[in-house]
Amino acid sequence: MSDARWSDVEGDFLQAARHFRNAVALHAEGGFGEAGLAGYRAGMALMHALQSGHTSAEAGMERVLALLGEERPLGADWHRTIVDRLSRPGAPGYERPPLFAAQVSRDLQETRRFRNLAMHSYGDFDASRAGPTIEAAWRLAEHLLPSLETFRLALDPGEPAAD
């Protein structure tokens, strides 16, 4: 399946990994309890980095579905469903291996839940409760691109790696 659009997916996953890595670094840096603008900046930077990481990963997932000729999930829960769908083999007529292993799928669901919180919390953010999301972000930063490469090679074993 030689298609230059794989490089677009790779770009999305590279950006997701970058945002997730930076979120991990921001969390380690701390400063969330500082008074005034400093504490606000720390919390907002972390929330935005995690939100951007998941949004970039999701953009890549949508591109994968388009490449394969699969429709994006419908309904209000499509953000959850797209991860679920790409974590299992394709349905009849859309035969393919899963893109994500079980742990990557769980981690994407964790960052999806956090993105929802970041989009709707309006000031209720508590960085001390972000540990599971930070752990998921760290693993995703390491495993998104290898997941994509394994998937591409399973679809077309002769296809060279994207640059």
C-alpha positions as a Markdown table, in Angstrom:
| # | Residue | x | y | z |
|---|---|---|---|---|
| 1 | Met | 0.0 | 0.0 | 0.0 |
| 2 | Ser | 2.3 | 2.7 | -1.3 |
| 3 | Asp | 0.6 | 6.0 | -0.4 |
| 4 | Ala | 2.3 | 9.3 | 0.5 |
| 5 | Arg | -0.6 | 10.0 | 2.9 |
| 6 | Trp | 1.1 | 7.7 | 5.4 |
| 7 | Ser | 3.6 | 10.5 | 5.9 |
| 8 | Asp | 0.7 | 12.7 | 7.0 |
| 9 | Val | -0.3 | 10.1 | 9.6 |
| 10 | Glu | 3.3 | 9.9 | 10.7 |
| 11 | Gly | 3.4 | 13.7 | 11.1 |
| 12 | Asp | 0.3 | 13.6 | 13.2 |
| 13 | Phe | 1.7 | 10.9 | 15.5 |
| 14 | Leu | 5.1 | 12.7 | 15.6 |
| 15 | Gln | 3.3 | 15.9 | 16.8 |
| 16 | Ala | 1.2 | 13.8 | 19.3 |
| 17 | Ala | 4.5 | 12.3 | 20.7 |
| 18 | Arg | 6.0 | 15.7 | 21.0 |
| 19 | His | 3.1 | 17.1 | 22.9 |
| 20 | Phe | 2.9 | 14.1 | 25.2 |
| 21 | Arg | 6.7 | 14.3 | 25.9 |
| 22 | Asn | 6.4 | 18.0 | 26.7 |
| 23 | Ala | 3.4 | 17.3 | 28.9 |
| 24 | Val | 5.4 | 14.8 | 30.9 |
| 25 | Ala | 8.2 | 17.4 | 31.3 |
| 26 | Leu | 5.8 | 20.1 | 32.3 |
| 27 | His | 4.3 | 17.8 | 34.9 |
| 28 | Ala | 7.8 | 17.0 | 36.3 |
| 29 | Glu | 8.6 | 20.8 | 36.4 |
| 30 | Gly | 5.6 | 21.4 | 38.6 |
| 31 | Gly | 4.6 | 24.8 | 39.8 |
| 32 | Phe | 0.9 | 24.1 | 39.8 |
| 33 | Gly | 0.4 | 25.4 | 43.4 |
| 34 | Glu | 2.2 | 28.7 | 42.8 |
| 35 | Ala | 0.2 | 31.8 | 43.4 |
| 36 | Gly | -1.1 | 34.0 | 40.6 |
| 37 | Leu | 0.0 | 33.8 | 37.0 |
| 38 | Ala | 2.8 | 31.3 | 37.5 |
| 39 | Gly | 0.5 | 28.6 | 38.9 |
| 40 | Tyr | -2.1 | 29.4 | 36.2 |
| 41 | Arg | 0.5 | 29.2 | 33.5 |
| 42 | Ala | 1.8 | 25.8 | 34.7 |
| 43 | Gly | -1.7 | 24.2 | 34.9 |
| 44 | Met | -2.8 | 25.6 | 31.6 |
| 45 | Ala | 0.4 | 24.6 | 29.8 |
| 46 | Leu | 0.0 | 21.0 | 31.0 |
| 47 | Met | -3.6 | 20.8 | 30.1 |
| 48 | His | -3.1 | 22.2 | 26.7 |
| 49 | Ala | -0.1 | 20.0 | 26.0 |
| 50 | Leu | -2.1 | 16.9 | 26.9 |
| 51 | Gln | -5.1 | 18.1 | 25.0 |
| 52 | Ser | -3.0 | 18.8 | 21.9 |
| 53 | Gly | -1.3 | 15.4 | 22.2 |
| 54 | His | -4.6 | 13.5 | 22.1 |
| 55 | Thr | -6.0 | 15.8 | 19.3 |
| 56 | Ser | -2.9 | 15.2 | 17.1 |
| 57 | Ala | -3.2 | 11.4 | 17.7 |
| 58 | Glu | -6.9 | 11.5 | 16.8 |
| 59 | Ala | -6.1 | 13.4 | 13.6 |
| 60 | Gly | -3.8 | 10.6 | 12.7 |
| 61 | Met | -6.5 | 8.0 | 13.5 |
| 62 | Glu | -8.9 | 9.8 | 11.2 |
| 63 | Arg | -6.3 | 9.8 | 8.4 |
| 64 | Val | -5.8 | 6.1 | 8.9 |
| 65 | Leu | -9.5 | 5.4 | 8.5 |
| 66 | Ala | -9.6 | 7.6 | 5.3 |
| 67 | Leu | -6.6 | 5.7 | 3.9 |
| 68 | Leu | -8.3 | 2.4 | 4.5 |
| 69 | Gly | -11.6 | 3.6 | 3.1 |
| 70 | Glu | -13.4 | 3.3 | 6.5 |
| 71 | Glu | -15.9 | 5.8 | 7.6 |
| 72 | Arg | -15.2 | 7.8 | 10.8 |
| 73 | Pro | -17.4 | 6.7 | 13.6 |
| 74 | Leu | -20.7 | 8.5 | 14.1 |
| 75 | Gly | -22.4 | 9.8 | 17.2 |
| 76 | Ala | -21.5 | 11.8 | 20.2 |
| 77 | Asp | -19.1 | 9.0 | 21.4 |
| 78 | Trp | -17.0 | 8.9 | 18.2 |
| 79 | His | -13.9 | 10.0 | 20.1 |
| 80 | Arg | -14.0 | 6.8 | 22.2 |
| 81 | Thr | -15.2 | 4.7 | 19.3 |
| 82 | Ile | -12.4 | 5.6 | 16.9 |
| 83 | Val | -9.8 | 4.3 | 19.5 |
| 84 | Asp | -11.8 | 1.2 | 20.1 |
| 85 | Arg | -12.2 | 0.5 | 16.4 |
| 86 | Leu | -8.6 | 0.9 | 15.6 |
| 87 | Ser | -7.7 | -1.4 | 18.5 |
| 88 | Arg | -9.4 | -4.4 | 17.0 |
| 89 | Pro | -9.2 | -6.1 | 13.6 |
| 90 | Gly | -11.3 | -4.6 | 10.8 |
| 91 | Ala | -14.8 | -5.7 | 10.3 |
| 92 | Pro | -15.8 | -7.9 | 7.3 |
| 93 | Gly | -15.0 | -6.0 | 4.1 |
| 94 | Tyr | -12.4 | -3.9 | 6.0 |
| 95 | Glu | -10.0 | -6.7 | 6.9 |
| 96 | Arg | -6.9 | -5.3 | 8.6 |
| 97 | Pro | -5.0 | -5.9 | 11.8 |
| 98 | Pro | -5.5 | -3.6 | 14.8 |
| 99 | Leu | -3.4 | -0.5 | 14.7 |
| 100 | Phe | -3.1 | -0.3 | 18.5 |
| 101 | Ala | -2.1 | -2.9 | 21.1 |
| 102 | Ala | -4.2 | -3.2 | 24.2 |
| 103 | Gln | -1.9 | -0.9 | 26.3 |
| 104 | Val | -1.8 | 1.8 | 23.7 |
| 105 | Ser | -5.5 | 1.7 | 23.4 |
| 106 | Arg | -5.9 | 2.1 | 27.2 |
| 107 | Asp | -3.5 | 5.0 | 27.1 |
| 108 | Leu | -5.3 | 6.7 | 24.3 |
| 109 | Gln | -8.6 | 6.3 | 26.2 |
| 110 | Glu | -6.9 | 7.8 | 29.3 |
| 111 | Thr | -5.7 | 10.9 | 27.3 |
| 112 | Arg | -9.1 | 11.2 | 25.7 |
| 113 | Arg | -10.8 | 11.4 | 29.1 |
| 114 | Phe | -8.3 | 14.0 | 30.2 |
| 115 | Arg | -8.8 | 16.0 | 27.0 |
| 116 | Asn | -12.5 | 16.1 | 27.8 |
| 117 | Leu | -11.7 | 17.3 | 31.3 |
| 118 | Ala | -9.4 | 20.0 | 30.0 |
| 119 | Met | -12.0 | 21.2 | 27.5 |
| 120 | His | -14.7 | 21.4 | 30.2 |
| 121 | Ser | -13.1 | 21.9 | 33.6 |
| 122 | Tyr | -13.1 | 25.7 | 33.6 |
| 123 | Gly | -10.7 | 26.0 | 36.5 |
| 124 | Asp | -11.2 | 22.7 | 38.4 |
| 125 | Phe | -7.9 | 21.3 | 37.3 |
| 126 | Asp | -5.9 | 19.5 | 40.0 |
| 127 | Ala | -2.4 | 18.5 | 38.8 |
| 128 | Ser | -2.0 | 16.1 | 41.7 |
| 129 | Arg | -4.6 | 13.8 | 40.1 |
| 130 | Ala | -3.0 | 13.8 | 36.6 |
| 131 | Gly | -0.6 | 10.9 | 37.4 |
| 132 | Pro | -2.4 | 8.2 | 35.3 |
| 133 | Thr | -2.7 | 10.5 | 32.4 |
| 134 | Ile | 1.0 | 11.5 | 32.6 |
| 135 | Glu | 2.0 | 7.8 | 32.7 |
| 136 | Ala | -0.2 | 7.2 | 29.6 |
| 137 | Ala | 1.3 | 10.2 | 27.8 |
| 138 | Trp | 4.8 | 8.9 | 28.5 |
| 139 | Arg | 4.0 | 5.5 | 27.0 |
| 140 | Leu | 2.2 | 7.0 | 24.0 |
| 141 | Ala | 5.2 | 9.2 | 23.2 |
| 142 | Glu | 7.2 | 6.0 | 22.9 |
| 143 | His | 4.7 | 3.7 | 21.2 |
| 144 | Leu | 2.5 | 5.7 | 18.8 |
| 145 | Leu | 5.1 | 5.7 | 15.9 |
| 146 | Pro | 6.2 | 2.1 | 16.4 |
| 147 | Ser | 2.5 | 1.1 | 16.4 |
| 148 | Leu | 2.0 | 2.9 | 13.1 |
| 149 | Glu | 5.1 | 1.3 | 11.5 |
| 150 | Thr | 4.0 | -2.2 | 12.6 |
| 151 | Phe | 0.5 | -1.6 | 11.2 |
| 152 | Arg | 1.9 | -0.3 | 7.8 |
| 153 | Leu | 4.2 | -3.2 | 7.5 |
| 154 | Ala | 1.4 | -5.7 | 8.3 |
| 155 | Leu | -0.7 | -4.1 | 5.5 |
| 156 | Asp | 2.2 | -4.0 | 3.0 |
| 157 | Pro | 5.3 | -6.0 | 4.1 |
| 158 | Gly | 7.3 | -4.6 | 1.1 |
| 159 | Glu | 6.6 | -1.0 | 1.9 |
| 160 | Pro | 9.6 | 1.0 | 3.1 |
| 161 | Ala | 9.4 | 3.0 | 6.2 |
| 162 | Ala | 8.2 | 6.6 | 5.9 |
| 163 | Asp | 10.8 | 9.3 | 6.1 |
